[in-house]
Amino acid sequence: MYLKEVVINGFKSFADRTRIDLRPGITAIVGPNGCGKSNIVDAIRWVLGEQSAKALRGGNMQDVIFSGTDKRKPLPLCEVELVFTDCEAQLGTAFNEVSIARRVSRDGGSDYFLNGKPCRLKDVQRLFMDTGIGRESYSFMMQGQIDRILSANPAERRILFEEAAGITRYKSQRKEALGKLALVDQNLARITDVIEEVSRQIGTLKRQASKALRYKRLKHRLTHLDLAWQTCQYTRRRDTIIEFEAKAATFRETVAALQEALRDREAVLVEAKAERAALFDKLQENQQLAFNLRSEKENAENQAKFVDTRVQDVRERTTQVSQEIDALDARIAELEARLAGESQTKAAHAGEVETSDEAHRVRLRELDEATATVSSTESSLRQQRQDLLMAEGEITRHRSSVTNIEVDLKSYQSRHGDLVNALHQLREQRIGIENRLAETETATENRRAEVAAARSEVEASAEESKRLAAEFRQAQQQIQEVDRQVARMSAQLTMLEQLHAKFE
């Protein structure tokens, strides 16, 4: 078996995918310092399971990824693959060539591949065990490793000799088997402790089981007794409830009948109140109408007095006007006499016409003014006579209105008496209704008292039920206390029997 080729991609200085062919005939890789010879050995150790970043000359495992240069970007992952050939016998596989690969990324992921399929590091180590191939084997010599081998102590040299002798696999299997045996011993010790603890608890568990069985029996019996007691109580209370429900139904019917009668009486009372209110409103309207009629009568009387005063004034004015007319008639007669006298003396005084022309004009103007005054006086007299006639017609009309108002007032006074009598009757009816309402309220109060008494009886029955329930719970507590005493005495009896069996 030999290493056929190494494929490196992104590991340290190998930024590009590099394939190193190691066919027979190649014995060494040479080159100047810094060309990457040690990186090839580091890549091989890394694929075979090296977990120490220090051994690979780095700070952490991500340092093995190509970190980039001024002209190239850093790579996100690196991968190295080893191909071994002619390995059927040494590795015990059915393949002539075996490929081992490892891949790591910058996010911390690390994967191993065996012939292209994912596998574990343990599978890789088991595959190359006893072949001299490994991260600390003699098949791959690092720089300075020969000096370390020569200066190693016997224990370190023994590891190399055991690897060369092919017993490393068996030692690891022995170590794994011893570890499993140690785990089995620990499990056996724990099982022994559990068995001892369970053995100590068997007696207690038996006693607890007997107590539980006895408890189940007593509980079953108590359940039956409780059911019987509850059935009896249920029957009694159901009969009591039926009786109370019958009484309550009777009381409800009575209360409903009383409420119906009360509603009827309230409806009658409401109707009476409405009729009373209507009559009261009508009475107020009649009173208002009588008041209005009185006001109209007073106004008519005042107007009649005013008309009488005005008639008296008109009569006085007429007398004055008659006197003035008589005076004017006398003056006219005097003027006519003077005119006649002047006519008679006209001829005699013809020479004096020019001198007396102005006086004549004055007289004529005075005559015209007197004539105009007489005409205006006659027209005002005619107007005053018409006003007097109209005033007398108004007086006659107002007197007839006053007569009609007096007749209406008498009729309203009679109706007012009838309304007063009807109001008195309504008051008597109201008193009767109030008396009947008081009787109804008294009967309702009596029924309410009876209902309250029935409710008190129901509450008393409920209190009795609570008292019986409390007695039942107290009896249950007494039964539990007796059960505990029985269990305690049974435990003491069992302990005494055990002591007696051991002759203690």
CORNORLIN-V538761 format. One line per field, one symbol per residue. ss: DSSP state (@ for helix, = for strand, . for the rest). burial: 1 if it has 16 or more other C-alpha atoms within 10 Angstrom, else 0. A space follows every 50 residues. Layout:
BEGIN
ss = ???
burial = ???
END
This chain:
BEGIN
ss = .========.=..=...====...............@@@@@@@@@@@... ..........@@@@=...........=========..@@@@.....==== =====....=====..===.@@@@@@@.................@@@@@@ ...@@@@@@@@@@@@..@@@@@@@@@@@@@@@@@@@@@@@@@@@@@@@@@ @@@@@@@@@@@@@@@@@@@@@@@@@@@@@@@@@@@@@@@@@@@@@@@@@@ @@@@@@@@@@@@@@@@@@@@@@@@@@@@@@@@@@@@@@@@@@@@@@@@@@ @@@@@@@@@@@@@@@@@@@@@@@@@@@@@@@@@@@@@@@@@@@@.....@ @@@@@@@@@@@@@@@@@@@@@@@@@@@@@@@@@@@@@@@@@@@@@@@@@@ @@@@@@@@@@@@@@@@@@@@@@@@@@@@@@@@@@@@@@@@@@@@@@@@@@ @@@@@@@@@@@@@@@@@@@@@@@@@@@@@@@@@@@@@@@@@@@@@@@@@@ @...
burial = 00111111111111100000010000000000000000110111111111 00000100001101111000000010111111111010001000001111 11111000000111000010100110101111111111010000000000 00000000010011000110000000000000000000000000000000 00000010001000100000000000000000000000000001000100 10001001100100110010010001001000100100010011001001 10010010001001000100100010010001000000000000000000 00000000000000001000000100100010010001001100100110 01001000100100010010001001000100100010010001001000 10010000000000000000000000000000100010001000000000 0000
END
